[in-house]
Every structure is written in C-alpha cells, then in structure tokens.
C-alpha cells in the first residue's frame, strides 16, 4: 500500500488529537475560580520592536488557597509567553475546596 505525506500527516494529527482529548487529567479542570488579583503582563520591548502581537494561552494549576502553584504554556510566541508567565506569578484566585486547573488567555495587541 502506497501512502503520501498528506495521509501520514492526517493520521499523525488524528492520533495527537485522540491523545489530547482522551488523556485523563489527574486534577479537576473546572475553570470556575475567579481571579481576585490579576496584574496584566508587561508588553516586552523586544515584542514591540518585532511588532509581535497575538494570544498566549497558559494552563494554571491553582492551589486550594488560591495561589498559582504551576503554569504551563499552551501556545503563543515565546517572548509573549514569558511575559504572561511572569505576570501569573502574582495572580491570586478565590479559595476553593481542592486544586483546580484553568486556562488563561492573554491578548497582546
């Protein structure tokens, strides 16, 4: 059987999509915790000079006391991602009964 590059790419994308959608998170992912302190990220000078703009998505693990415990970049230009990660260090969320995972999106325009 002969396959072309498009077929292989489509199969790889389908497998990746299955792995992402079907991987069971070890923590609850409800995304309902409200931020009580949410300083905006600084727009990096390098990004301004390079005329970079767009969205950055960060997955945040929030501790029961509302502190940001861990962050994971899900997408965006690395220069903008770093600015978002730096800002998230100072975010605080409402207290909750357990840890939760939330995706935060920053727009750099």
Beta strands, then each sheet from edge to edge (+ up, - down):
strand 1: 35-37
strand 2: 54-62
strand 3: 68-75
strand 4: 92-93
strand 5: 100-108
sheet 1: 1+ 4-
sheet 2: 3+ 2- 5+
end
